[in-house]
Amino acid sequence: MKSVPKKAKLHPRNRHNQGYDFDHLITVEPALNVFVSLTQYGEKSIDFSDNKAVKTLNQALLKAYYKVDFWDFPEHNLCPPVPGRADYIHYLADLLAADNQGAIPQGRQVKTLDIGTGANIIYPLLASHEYNWSMTGSDIDPAAVKLAKQIVQFNNRKITVKVQKQPEHIFQGIINAKDLFHLTLCNPPFHASEQEAKQGSDRKWRNLGKTPTTNLNFGGQNNELWCEGGEAQFITTMITESALFAEQCLWFTSLVSKKETLVTLQNELAKHPVADVKIIEMAQGQKVSRFIAWSYFDEATRKEICQEFTPMETP
């Protein structure tokens, strides 16, 4: 039975729209059982302030719905919630569909680049399963790349993972002269300092009804959670570098955590010969998130490029 009420406003194709079926998840991943208990409303759930419980839940979701049998990494690495990450992938599919007569392009001919893929390599795992896209992930942390490659190998996925050897760059050193991508995606470190990241973590603990601790909620290392200038500076650098690869990518995209960051990004995009900019909102329960997308190709050219796709599904 469905033990948790329907999650509000997840993408219509999101596999987790009906909440978590804990009975099924425990069957798939028995280790989850010790973390499941009844709430005051008599519904099955876990303690979402318990990092190990959250990680085990996500392992169960990946195994049950995405054919990911092995997904593990050290406790200090970021543990992303699967439903929210899946939403970004589905909205990206809609972005491509809009240029493809409403049909979602599927298959290995769709090339996608995930910036800052992390040790968990969550976006390539989800996208390769949901749409069979050809996925490449990059990260500045060699240890994270090594762990990501192990996850890819254990699950027999055809995903490429690259080390960004020049941390000051984003696309340079990753996109080669012959590379062509239909999409880039990114969940940037949105805090501007470690102190700001700690304050954000404290808010999460309070929202969960817990006393803040010295640990960052749900894990995460410095480069995963904050960078100098925060998300505004990170995405600004991304926009600047995207101009160097304008003809090698159909859509550049990035999540934007803070709504006030959008003005800065729009002003930056106005400095470049960008043909189209879209801001797409995604609502996940009580949380509203969004991503910004920009293309150097006009709509007519994008549709022409997308004619190579075979229509597979209408969103």
MIKOL-307358 format. One line per 3 residues: number of its first residue (from 1); for each residue x, y, z of N, C-alpha, C. Coordinates in Angstrom, 1 decimal, decimal comma. Layout:
N
NUM = X/Y/Z/X/Y/Z/X/Y/Z; ... $
//
This chain:
315
1 = 0,8/-1,2/0,0/0,0/0,0/0,0/0,9/1,2/0,0; 0,3/2,4/-0,4/1,0/3,6/-0,4/1,0/4,2/1,0; 2,1/4,4/1,6/2,2/4,7/3,0/2,3/6,2/3,3 $
4 = 2,6/7,0/2,3/2,8/8,4/2,5/1,9/9,1/1,5; 1,3/10,2/1,9/0,4/10,9/0,9/1,1/11,3/-0,3; 0,4/11,6/-1,4/1,0/12,0/-2,6/1,8/13,3/-2,5 $
7 = 3,0/13,2/-3,1/3,8/14,4/-3,0/3,3/15,4/-4,0; 3,1/16,7/-3,5/2,4/17,7/-4,4/3,3/18,2/-5,5; 2,7/18,2/-6,7/3,3/19,0/-7,8/4,6/18,4/-8,3 $
10 = 5,0/17,2/-8,1/6,1/16,6/-8,8/5,7/16,5/-10,2; 6,7/16,5/-11,1/6,5/16,3/-12,5/5,6/15,2/-12,8; 4,6/15,3/-13,8/3,7/14,2/-14,0/4,3/12,9/-14,3 $
13 = 5,5/12,9/-14,9/6,2/11,6/-15,2/7,1/11,1/-14,1; 7,2/11,9/-13,0/8,0/11,5/-11,9/7,4/10,2/-11,2; 8,3/9,2/-11,1/7,9/7,9/-10,5/7,4/8,0/-9,1 $
16 = 7,7/9,1/-8,4/7,4/9,2/-7,0/6,2/10,1/-6,7; 5,4/10,4/-7,7/4,2/11,2/-7,5/3,3/10,7/-6,5; 3,2/9,4/-6,3/2,3/8,8/-5,3/2,9/8,6/-3,9 $
19 = 4,0/9,2/-3,7/4,7/8,9/-2,4/5,5/7,7/-2,4; 5,9/7,3/-1,2/6,8/6,1/-1,1/6,0/4,9/-0,7; 6,2/3,8/-1,4/5,6/2,5/-1,1/6,6/1,8/-0,2 $
22 = 6,6/2,0/1,1/7,6/1,4/1,9/7,6/-0,1/2,0; 6,4/-0,7/1,8/6,4/-2,2/1,8/7,2/-2,7/0,6; 7,0/-2,1/-0,5/7,7/-2,5/-1,7/9,2/-2,2/-1,6 $
25 = 9,5/-1,0/-1,1/10,9/-0,6/-1,0/11,7/-1,6/0,0; 11,0/-2,0/1,1/11,7/-2,9/2,1/11,9/-4,2/1,4; 11,0/-4,7/0,6/11,2/-5,9/-0,1/12,4/-5,9/-1,0 $
28 = 12,6/-4,7/-1,7/13,7/-4,6/-2,6/15,0/-4,3/-1,8; 14,9/-3,6/-0,7/16,1/-3,2/0,1/15,8/-3,5/1,5; 16,0/-4,7/2,0/15,6/-5,0/3,4/16,3/-4,1/4,5 $
31 = 17,4/-3,6/4,2/18,1/-2,7/5,1/17,3/-1,5/5,5; 16,3/-1,2/4,7/15,5/0,0/5,0/14,6/-0,2/6,2; 14,3/-1,5/6,4/13,2/-1,8/7,4/13,5/-1,2/8,8 $
34 = 14,8/-1,2/9,2/15,1/-0,7/10,6/14,9/0,8/10,7; 14,7/1,5/9,6/14,6/2,9/9,7/13,1/3,4/9,5; 12,2/2,4/9,2/10,8/2,8/9,0/10,0/2,6/10,3 $
37 = 9,2/3,6/10,6/8,3/3,6/11,7/7,0/4,3/11,4; 6,1/4,2/12,3/4,8/4,9/12,1/4,8/6,3/12,6; 4,3/7,2/11,8/4,2/8,6/12,3/3,0/8,7/13,2 $
40 = 2,8/9,9/13,8/1,6/10,1/14,7/0,3/10,0/13,9; 0,4/10,0/12,6/-0,8/9,8/11,8/-1,0/8,4/11,3; -0,2/7,5/11,8/-0,3/6,1/11,5/0,3/5,7/10,1 $
43 = 1,1/6,6/9,5/1,7/6,3/8,2/3,1/5,9/8,4; 3,6/5,1/7,5/5,0/4,7/7,5/5,9/5,8/6,9; 7,0/6,0/7,6/8,0/7,0/7,1/9,3/6,7/7,8 $
46 = 10,3/7,6/7,5/11,6/7,5/8,2/11,9/8,8/8,8; 12,9/8,9/9,6/13,4/10,1/10,2/14,3/10,8/9,2; 13,8/11,9/8,6/14,6/12,5/7,5/15,7/13,3/8,1 $
49 = 15,9/13,4/9,4/17,1/14,0/9,9/18,2/13,0/10,1; 17,9/11,8/9,9/18,9/10,7/10,0/19,6/10,4/8,7; 20,8/10,9/8,5/21,5/10,7/7,2/21,5/9,3/6,7 $
52 = 21,7/8,3/7,6/21,8/7,0/7,2/20,5/6,5/6,7; 19,4/6,9/7,3/18,1/6,5/6,9/17,7/7,1/5,5; 18,1/8,4/5,3/17,9/9,0/4,0/18,7/8,3/2,9 $
55 = 19,9/8,0/3,2/20,7/7,3/2,2/20,1/6,0/1,9; 19,7/5,2/2,9/19,2/3,9/2,6/17,9/4,0/1,8; 17,0/5,0/2,1/15,8/5,2/1,4/16,1/5,5/-0,1 $
58 = 17,1/6,3/-0,4/17,5/6,6/-1,7/18,1/5,4/-2,4; 18,8/4,6/-1,7/19,4/3,4/-2,3/18,2/2,4/-2,7; 17,2/2,4/-1,9/16,0/1,5/-2,2/15,3/2,1/-3,4 $
61 = 15,1/3,4/-3,5/14,4/4,0/-4,6/15,1/3,7/-5,9; 16,4/3,9/-5,9/17,2/3,6/-7,1/17,2/2,2/-7,5; 17,2/1,3/-6,5/17,2/-0,1/-6,9/15,8/-0,5/-7,4 $
64 = 14,7/0,0/-6,8/13,4/-0,4/-7,1/12,9/0,2/-8,4; 13,3/1,4/-8,7/12,7/2,1/-9,9/13,7/2,4/-11,0; 15,0/2,4/-10,8/16,0/2,8/-11,8/17,1/1,8/-12,1 $
67 = 16,9/0,5/-11,6/17,8/-0,6/-11,8/19,2/-0,2/-11,4; 19,4/0,5/-10,3/20,7/0,8/-9,8/20,9/-0,1/-8,5; 21,6/-1,2/-8,7/21,7/-2,2/-7,6/22,8/-1,8/-6,6 $
70 = 23,8/-1,0/-7,1/24,9/-0,5/-6,2/25,0/1,0/-6,2; 24,9/1,6/-5,1/25,0/3,1/-5,0/25,5/3,4/-3,6; 26,8/3,6/-3,5/27,4/3,8/-2,2/28,6/4,8/-2,3 $
73 = 28,8/5,5/-1,2/29,9/6,5/-1,2/30,1/6,9/0,3; 31,2/7,5/0,6/31,4/7,9/2,0/30,4/8,9/2,6; 30,2/8,9/3,9/29,2/9,7/4,5/29,4/11,2/4,3 $
76 = 30,6/11,6/4,1/30,8/13,1/3,9/30,4/13,6/2,5; 30,1/12,7/1,6/29,7/13,1/0,3/28,2/13,4/0,3; 27,7/14,2/-0,6/26,4/14,7/-0,7/25,4/13,5/-1,0 $
79 = 24,3/13,3/-0,3/23,4/12,3/-0,6/22,1/13,0/-1,1; 21,9/13,0/-2,4/20,8/13,7/-3,0/19,5/13,0/-2,9; 18,4/13,7/-2,7/17,0/13,1/-2,7/16,6/12,7/-4,2 $
82 = 16,3/11,5/-4,4/16,0/11,0/-5,8/14,8/11,7/-6,4; 13,7/11,9/-5,7/12,5/12,5/-6,4/12,8/13,9/-7,0; 13,4/14,7/-6,2/13,7/16,1/-6,7/14,7/16,1/-7,9 $
85 = 15,7/15,2/-7,8/16,7/15,1/-8,9/16,0/14,6/-10,2; 15,1/13,7/-10,0/14,4/13,1/-11,2/13,5/14,2/-11,9; 13,0/15,1/-11,1/12,2/16,2/-11,6/13,0/17,0/-12,6 $
88 = 14,2/17,4/-12,3/15,0/18,2/-13,2/15,2/17,5/-14,5; 15,4/16,2/-14,5/15,6/15,4/-15,7/14,3/15,4/-16,6; 13,2/15,3/-15,9/11,9/15,2/-16,7/11,6/16,6/-17,3 $
91 = 11,9/17,7/-16,6/11,7/19,0/-17,2/12,7/19,3/-18,3; 13,9/18,7/-18,2/14,9/18,9/-19,3/14,4/18,1/-20,5; 13,7/17,0/-20,3/13,2/16,2/-21,4/12,1/17,0/-22,1 $
94 = 11,3/17,8/-21,3/10,2/18,6/-21,9/10,8/19,8/-22,7; 12,0/20,3/-22,2/12,7/21,4/-22,9/13,1/20,9/-24,3; 13,6/19,7/-24,4/14,0/19,2/-25,7/12,7/18,9/-26,6 $
97 = 11,7/18,4/-25,9/10,5/18,1/-26,7/9,8/19,3/-27,3; 10,0/20,5/-26,7/9,4/21,7/-27,2/10,0/22,0/-28,6; 11,2/21,6/-28,8/11,9/21,8/-30,1/11,8/20,6/-31,0 $
100 = 11,0/19,6/-30,6/10,9/18,4/-31,4/9,5/17,9/-31,6; 8,7/18,9/-32,0/7,2/18,7/-32,3/6,5/18,0/-31,1; 6,9/18,4/-29,9/6,3/17,9/-28,7/6,6/16,5/-28,3 $
103 = 7,5/15,8/-29,0/8,0/14,5/-28,7/9,3/14,5/-28,0; 9,4/13,7/-26,9/10,6/13,6/-26,1/11,6/12,8/-26,9; 12,8/13,4/-27,1/13,9/12,6/-27,8/14,4/11,6/-26,8 $
106 = 14,5/10,4/-27,2/15,1/9,3/-26,4/16,2/8,6/-27,2; 17,1/8,0/-26,4/18,1/7,2/-27,0/19,5/7,8/-26,9; 20,5/7,0/-27,4/21,9/7,4/-27,2/22,3/8,6/-28,1 $
109 = 21,5/8,9/-29,0/21,8/10,1/-29,9/21,7/11,4/-29,1; 21,0/11,4/-28,0/20,9/12,6/-27,2/22,1/12,7/-26,2; 22,9/13,6/-26,4/24,1/13,8/-25,6/23,9/14,8/-24,6 $
112 = 24,2/14,5/-23,3/24,0/15,4/-22,2/25,2/15,4/-21,3; 25,5/16,6/-20,8/26,7/16,8/-19,9/26,2/17,3/-18,5; 26,6/16,6/-17,5/26,3/17,0/-16,1/27,5/17,6/-15,5 $
115 = 27,5/18,9/-15,1/28,6/19,6/-14,5/28,5/19,4/-13,0; 29,6/18,9/-12,4/29,7/18,7/-10,9/28,8/17,5/-10,6; 29,1/16,4/-11,3/28,3/15,2/-11,1/28,4/14,5/-9,7 $
118 = 29,5/14,7/-9,0/29,7/14,2/-7,7/29,9/12,7/-7,6; 30,3/12,3/-6,4/30,5/10,8/-6,2/29,2/10,0/-6,4; 28,1/10,7/-6,2/26,8/10,0/-6,3/26,3/9,8/-7,8 $
121 = 26,9/10,6/-8,7/26,5/10,6/-10,1/25,0/10,4/-10,4; 24,2/11,1/-9,6/22,8/10,8/-9,6/22,1/11,2/-10,9; 22,4/12,3/-11,5/21,7/12,8/-12,7/22,0/11,8/-13,9 $
124 = 23,2/11,4/-14,2/23,4/10,5/-15,3/22,7/9,2/-15,1; 22,7/8,7/-13,8/22,0/7,4/-13,5/20,5/7,5/-13,9; 19,9/8,6/-13,4/18,5/8,8/-13,7/18,2/9,0/-15,1 $
127 = 18,9/9,8/-15,8/18,6/10,2/-17,2/18,9/9,0/-18,1; 19,9/8,2/-17,8/20,3/7,1/-18,7/19,2/6,0/-18,6; 18,6/5,9/-17,4/17,5/4,9/-17,2/16,2/5,5/-17,8 $
130 = 15,8/6,7/-17,5/14,5/7,2/-17,9/14,4/7,4/-19,4; 15,5/7,9/-20,1/15,4/8,3/-21,5/16,5/7,7/-22,3; 17,4/6,9/-21,7/18,5/6,2/-22,4/19,4/7,2/-23,1 $
133 = 19,5/8,4/-22,5/20,4/9,4/-23,1/21,9/9,0/-22,9; 22,7/9,5/-23,7/24,2/9,3/-23,6/24,7/10,4/-22,6; 25,2/9,9/-21,5/25,5/10,9/-20,4/27,0/11,0/-20,1 $
136 = 27,4/12,2/-19,9/28,8/12,5/-19,5/28,7/13,3/-18,2; 29,5/13,0/-17,2/29,6/13,7/-16,0/31,0/14,2/-15,7; 31,1/15,4/-15,1/32,4/16,0/-14,8/32,4/16,5/-13,4 $
139 = 33,6/16,5/-12,8/33,8/16,9/-11,4/35,2/17,3/-11,2; 35,4/18,3/-10,3/36,8/18,8/-10,0/37,5/17,9/-9,0; 36,8/17,0/-8,3/37,3/16,2/-7,3/37,7/14,8/-7,8 $
142 = 39,0/14,5/-8,0/39,4/13,2/-8,5/38,8/12,0/-7,7; 38,7/12,1/-6,4/38,2/11,0/-5,6/36,7/10,8/-5,9; 36,0/11,9/-6,1/34,6/11,8/-6,4/34,4/11,1/-7,8 $
145 = 35,3/11,4/-8,7/35,2/10,8/-10,1/35,5/9,4/-10,0; 36,5/9,0/-9,2/36,8/7,6/-9,0/35,6/6,8/-8,4; 34,9/7,3/-7,4/33,8/6,7/-6,8/32,6/6,6/-7,9 $
148 = 32,4/7,7/-8,6/31,4/7,7/-9,6/31,6/6,6/-10,7; 32,9/6,5/-11,1/33,2/5,5/-12,1/32,9/4,1/-11,5; 33,2/3,9/-10,3/32,9/2,5/-9,7/31,4/2,2/-9,7 $
151 = 30,6/3,3/-9,4/29,1/3,1/-9,4/28,7/2,7/-10,8; 29,2/3,5/-11,8/28,9/3,2/-13,2/29,2/1,8/-13,6; 30,4/1,4/-13,2/30,9/0,1/-13,6/30,1/-1,0/-12,9 $
154 = 29,8/-0,9/-11,7/29,0/-1,9/-10,9/27,6/-2,1/-11,5; 27,1/-1,0/-12,0/25,7/-1,0/-12,6/25,7/-1,2/-14,1; 26,8/-1,4/-14,7/26,9/-1,7/-16,1/26,3/-0,6/-16,9 $
157 = 26,5/0,7/-16,6/25,9/1,8/-17,3/27,0/2,4/-18,3; 26,6/2,8/-19,4/27,5/3,4/-20,4/27,4/4,9/-20,1; 28,2/5,3/-19,1/28,3/6,7/-18,7/29,7/7,1/-18,6 $
160 = 30,1/8,2/-19,2/31,5/8,7/-19,2/31,6/9,7/-18,0; 32,7/9,6/-17,2/33,0/10,5/-16,1/34,4/11,1/-16,3; 34,5/12,4/-16,3/35,7/13,1/-16,5/36,1/14,0/-15,3 $
163 = 37,4/14,1/-15,1/38,0/15,0/-14,1/38,2/16,4/-14,7; 37,6/17,4/-14,1/37,9/18,8/-14,5/39,3/19,1/-13,8; 40,3/19,1/-14,6/41,7/19,4/-14,0/42,0/20,9/-13,8 $
166 = 41,1/21,7/-14,3/41,2/23,2/-14,1/40,0/23,7/-13,3; 40,1/23,7/-12,0/38,9/24,0/-11,2/38,3/25,4/-11,4; 39,1/26,3/-12,0/38,6/27,6/-12,3/37,7/27,6/-13,5 $
169 = 37,7/26,5/-14,3/36,9/26,4/-15,5/35,7/25,5/-15,3; 34,8/25,6/-16,2/33,6/24,7/-16,1/33,5/23,8/-17,4; 33,4/24,5/-18,5/33,3/23,7/-19,8/34,7/23,5/-20,4 $
172 = 35,6/24,5/-20,3/36,9/24,4/-20,8/37,6/23,2/-20,2; 38,2/22,4/-21,0/38,9/21,2/-20,5/38,0/20,0/-20,4; 36,7/20,2/-20,6/35,7/19,1/-20,5/35,1/18,9/-21,9 $
175 = 34,6/20,0/-22,5/34,1/19,9/-23,9/35,2/20,0/-24,9; 35,4/18,9/-25,7/36,4/18,9/-26,7/35,9/19,5/-28,0; 36,9/19,7/-28,9/36,5/20,4/-30,2/35,5/19,6/-31,0 $
178 = 35,4/18,3/-30,9/34,5/17,5/-31,7/33,2/17,1/-30,9; 33,1/17,6/-29,7/31,9/17,2/-28,9/30,7/18,0/-29,3; 29,6/17,4/-29,3/28,3/18,1/-29,5/27,3/17,6/-28,4 $
181 = 26,7/18,5/-27,7/25,8/18,2/-26,7/24,4/18,8/-26,9; 23,4/18,1/-26,6/22,0/18,7/-26,7/21,7/19,4/-25,4; 22,2/19,0/-24,3/21,9/19,6/-23,0/23,2/19,6/-22,1 $
184 = 23,3/20,7/-21,3/24,2/20,6/-20,1/23,3/20,8/-18,9; 23,6/20,2/-17,8/22,8/20,4/-16,6/23,8/20,6/-15,4; 23,3/21,2/-14,4/24,2/21,5/-13,2/23,4/21,8/-12,0 $
187 = 23,8/21,3/-10,9/23,3/21,6/-9,6/24,5/22,3/-8,8; 24,6/23,6/-9,0/25,8/24,3/-8,5/25,9/24,4/-7,0; 27,1/24,6/-6,5/27,2/24,9/-5,0/26,7/26,3/-4,9 $
190 = 25,6/26,4/-4,1/24,9/27,7/-4,1/25,3/28,6/-2,9; 26,0/28,1/-1,9/26,4/29,0/-0,8/27,7/29,7/-1,2; 27,9/30,9/-0,6/29,1/31,7/-1,0/30,2/31,5/0,0 $
193 = 30,0/30,8/1,1/31,0/30,5/2,1/30,6/29,3/3,0; 31,6/28,8/3,7/31,3/27,6/4,6/30,3/28,1/5,7; 30,5/29,3/6,2/29,6/29,8/7,2/28,1/29,9/6,7 $
196 = 28,0/30,4/5,5/26,6/30,4/4,9/26,0/29,0/4,7; 26,9/28,1/4,3/26,4/26,7/4,2/26,0/26,1/5,5; 26,7/26,5/6,6/26,4/26,0/8,0/25,0/26,6/8,4 $
199 = 24,8/27,9/8,1/23,5/28,5/8,4/22,4/27,9/7,7; 22,6/27,5/6,4/21,6/26,8/5,7/21,3/25,5/6,2; 22,3/24,8/6,7/22,1/23,5/7,3/21,3/23,6/8,6 $
202 = 21,7/24,6/9,4/20,9/24,8/10,6/19,5/25,0/10,4; 19,1/25,8/9,3/17,7/26,0/9,0/17,0/24,7/8,7; 17,8/23,8/7,9/17,2/22,5/7,6/16,9/21,7/8,9 $
205 = 17,9/21,7/9,8/17,6/20,9/11,0/16,4/21,5/11,8; 16,3/22,8/11,9/15,1/23,4/12,6/13,8/23,0/11,9; 13,8/23,1/10,5/12,6/22,7/9,8/12,2/21,3/10,0 $
208 = 13,2/20,4/10,4/12,9/19,0/10,7/12,6/18,8/12,2; 12,5/19,9/12,9/12,2/19,9/14,3/13,3/19,4/15,2; 14,5/19,5/14,7/15,7/19,0/15,4/16,6/20,2/15,9 $
211 = 17,4/19,9/16,9/18,4/20,9/17,3/19,6/20,9/16,3; 20,0/22,0/15,7/21,2/22,0/14,8/22,4/21,4/15,4; 23,2/20,7/14,5/24,4/20,0/15,0/25,5/20,6/14,2 $
214 = 26,7/20,2/14,5/27,9/20,7/13,7/28,0/20,1/12,4; 27,2/19,0/12,1/27,3/18,4/10,8/26,3/19,1/9,8; 26,8/19,1/8,5/25,9/19,6/7,5/24,9/18,6/7,1 $
217 = 23,6/19,0/7,1/22,5/18,0/6,9/22,7/17,3/5,5; 22,5/16,0/5,5/22,6/15,1/4,3/24,0/15,1/3,7; 25,0/15,5/4,5/26,3/15,4/4,0/26,7/16,5/3,0 $
220 = 27,8/16,3/2,4/28,3/17,3/1,4/29,6/17,9/1,8; 30,5/17,9/0,9/31,8/18,5/1,1/31,8/20,0/0,6; 32,9/20,7/0,9/32,9/22,1/0,6/32,6/22,4/-0,9 $
223 = 33,2/21,7/-1,8/33,0/22,0/-3,2/31,6/21,6/-3,7; 30,9/20,8/-2,9/29,5/20,4/-3,2/28,5/21,4/-2,8; 28,9/22,2/-1,7/27,9/23,0/-1,1/28,2/24,5/-1,2 $
226 = 29,4/24,9/-1,3/29,7/26,3/-1,5/31,0/26,6/-2,3; 31,0/27,8/-2,9/32,2/28,2/-3,6/32,2/29,8/-3,5; 33,3/30,4/-3,8/33,5/31,8/-3,7/32,5/32,5/-4,6 $
229 = 31,6/33,4/-4,0/30,6/34,0/-4,8/29,3/33,3/-4,9; 29,3/32,1/-4,4/28,0/31,3/-4,4/27,5/31,0/-5,8; 26,3/30,6/-5,9/25,7/30,1/-7,2/25,7/31,2/-8,3 $
232 = 25,6/32,5/-7,8/25,6/33,6/-8,8/26,9/33,7/-9,6; 28,0/33,6/-8,8/29,3/33,6/-9,5/29,6/32,4/-10,3; 29,2/31,2/-9,8/29,4/30,0/-10,5/28,7/29,9/-11,8 $
235 = 27,4/30,3/-11,8/26,6/30,3/-13,0/27,0/31,4/-14,0; 27,5/32,5/-13,4/28,0/33,6/-14,3/29,2/33,1/-15,0; 30,1/32,4/-14,4/31,3/31,8/-15,0/30,8/30,8/-16,1 $
238 = 29,8/30,0/-15,8/29,2/29,1/-16,7/28,7/29,8/-18,0; 28,0/30,9/-17,8/27,5/31,7/-18,9/28,6/32,2/-19,8; 29,6/32,8/-19,1/30,8/33,3/-19,9/31,5/32,3/-20,7 $
241 = 31,7/31,1/-20,1/32,4/30,0/-20,8/31,5/29,4/-21,9; 30,2/29,4/-21,7/29,3/28,8/-22,7/29,4/29,5/-24,0; 29,8/30,8/-24,0/29,9/31,5/-25,3/31,0/30,9/-26,2 $
244 = 32,0/30,2/-25,5/33,1/29,6/-26,3/32,6/28,3/-27,0; 31,5/27,8/-26,5/31,0/26,5/-27,0/29,6/26,7/-27,5; 29,2/27,9/-28,0/27,9/28,2/-28,4/27,3/27,3/-29,5 $
247 = 28,2/26,9/-30,4/27,7/26,0/-31,5/27,9/24,5/-31,2; 28,2/24,2/-30,0/28,4/22,8/-29,6/27,4/22,3/-28,6; 26,4/23,1/-28,3/25,4/22,7/-27,3/24,1/23,4/-27,7 $
250 = 23,0/22,6/-27,7/21,7/23,2/-28,0/21,2/24,0/-26,8; 21,2/23,5/-25,6/20,7/24,2/-24,4/21,8/24,0/-23,3; 22,1/25,2/-22,7/22,9/25,2/-21,4/21,9/25,4/-20,3 $
253 = 22,0/24,7/-19,2/21,0/24,9/-18,1/21,7/24,7/-16,8; 21,1/25,3/-15,8/21,6/25,2/-14,4/20,4/25,4/-13,4; 20,4/24,6/-12,4/19,5/24,9/-11,3/19,9/26,2/-10,6 $
256 = 18,9/27,0/-10,2/19,1/28,2/-9,5/18,3/28,2/-8,2; 19,0/28,1/-7,0/18,4/27,9/-5,8/17,7/29,2/-5,3; 18,3/30,3/-5,5/17,8/31,6/-4,9/17,2/32,4/-6,1 $
259 = 15,9/32,7/-5,9/15,2/33,5/-6,9/15,9/34,8/-7,2; 16,4/35,4/-6,2/17,1/36,7/-6,4/18,3/36,7/-7,3; 18,8/35,5/-7,5/20,0/35,3/-8,4/19,7/35,5/-9,8 $
262 = 18,4/35,3/-10,2/18,0/35,3/-11,6/18,3/36,6/-12,2; 18,1/37,7/-11,5/18,3/39,1/-12,1/19,8/39,2/-12,5; 20,7/38,8/-11,7/22,1/38,8/-12,0/22,4/38,0/-13,2 $
265 = 21,8/36,8/-13,3/22,1/35,9/-14,4/21,5/36,4/-15,7; 20,3/37,0/-15,7/19,7/37,6/-16,9/20,5/38,8/-17,4; 21,0/39,6/-16,5/21,9/40,7/-16,9/23,2/40,2/-17,5 $
268 = 23,7/39,1/-17,0/24,9/38,5/-17,6/24,6/37,9/-19,0; 23,5/37,3/-19,1/23,1/36,7/-20,4/22,9/37,7/-21,5; 22,5/38,9/-21,1/22,2/40,0/-22,0/23,5/40,5/-22,6 $
271 = 24,7/40,2/-22,0/26,0/40,6/-22,6/26,4/39,7/-23,7; 25,7/38,6/-23,9/26,2/37,6/-24,9/25,1/37,4/-26,0; 25,5/36,9/-27,1/24,6/36,7/-28,3/23,7/35,5/-28,1 $
274 = 23,0/35,5/-27,0/22,1/34,4/-26,7/20,7/34,6/-27,4; 20,2/33,5/-28,1/19,0/33,7/-28,8/17,7/33,4/-28,0; 17,9/32,7/-26,9/16,7/32,3/-26,2/17,1/32,0/-24,7 $
277 = 16,2/32,5/-23,8/16,4/32,2/-22,4/15,1/31,8/-21,8; 15,1/30,7/-21,0/13,9/30,2/-20,4/14,2/30,0/-18,9; 13,2/30,4/-18,0/13,3/30,1/-16,6/12,1/29,1/-16,3 $
280 = 12,4/27,9/-15,9/11,4/26,9/-15,7/11,3/26,5/-14,2; 10,1/26,7/-13,7/9,9/26,5/-12,3/9,5/25,0/-12,0; 9,9/24,5/-10,9/9,6/23,1/-10,5/9,1/23,2/-9,1 $
283 = 8,0/22,7/-8,8/7,5/22,7/-7,4/7,5/21,2/-6,9; 8,1/21,1/-5,7/8,3/19,8/-5,1/7,8/19,8/-3,7; 6,5/19,5/-3,5/5,9/19,6/-2,2/5,8/21,1/-1,8 $
286 = 6,4/21,5/-0,7/6,3/22,9/-0,2/7,5/23,7/-0,8; 8,4/23,0/-1,5/9,6/23,7/-2,0/9,4/24,1/-3,5; 9,7/25,3/-3,9/9,7/25,7/-5,3/11,2/25,9/-5,7 $
289 = 11,6/25,2/-6,8/12,9/25,3/-7,3/12,7/25,7/-8,8; 13,9/25,9/-9,4/13,8/26,4/-10,8/15,1/26,1/-11,5; 15,1/26,1/-12,8/16,4/26,1/-13,5/16,3/27,2/-14,7 $
292 = 17,4/27,7/-15,0/17,6/28,6/-16,1/18,2/27,9/-17,3; 17,7/28,2/-18,5/18,2/27,6/-19,7/18,4/28,7/-20,7; 19,6/28,5/-21,5/19,8/29,5/-22,5/20,4/28,8/-23,7 $
295 = 20,1/29,3/-24,9/20,6/28,7/-26,1/21,1/29,8/-27,1; 22,1/29,5/-27,8/22,6/30,5/-28,8/22,0/30,2/-30,2; 21,1/29,2/-30,2/20,4/28,9/-31,5/18,9/29,4/-31,3 $
298 = 18,4/30,0/-32,4/17,0/30,4/-32,4/16,1/29,2/-32,5; 14,8/29,4/-32,3/13,9/28,3/-32,2/13,9/27,5/-33,5; 13,9/28,2/-34,7/13,8/27,6/-36,0/15,0/26,7/-36,2 $
301 = 16,2/27,1/-35,8/17,4/26,3/-35,9/17,4/25,1/-35,0; 16,9/25,3/-33,8/16,8/24,2/-32,8/15,9/23,1/-33,4; 14,8/23,5/-33,9/13,8/22,6/-34,5/14,5/21,8/-35,6 $
304 = 15,3/22,5/-36,4/15,9/21,8/-37,5/16,9/20,8/-37,0; 17,7/21,2/-36,0/18,6/20,3/-35,4/17,9/19,1/-34,8; 16,8/19,3/-34,2/16,1/18,2/-33,6/15,4/17,2/-34,6 $
307 = 15,4/17,6/-35,8/14,7/16,7/-36,8/15,4/15,3/-36,9; 16,7/15,2/-36,4/17,4/14,0/-36,4/16,8/13,0/-35,4; 16,0/13,5/-34,4/15,4/12,6/-33,4/14,2/11,9/-34,0 $
310 = 14,0/10,7/-33,5/12,8/9,9/-33,8/11,8/10,2/-32,7; 10,6/10,7/-33,0/9,6/10,9/-32,0/9,3/9,6/-31,2; 9,4/9,7/-29,9/9,2/8,5/-29,1/8,0/8,7/-28,1 $
313 = 7,8/9,9/-27,6/6,8/10,0/-26,6/6,4/11,5/-26,5; 5,1/11,7/-26,3/4,6/13,1/-26,1/4,4/13,4/-24,6; 5,0/14,5/-24,1/4,8/14,8/-22,7/3,4/15,1/-22,3 $
//
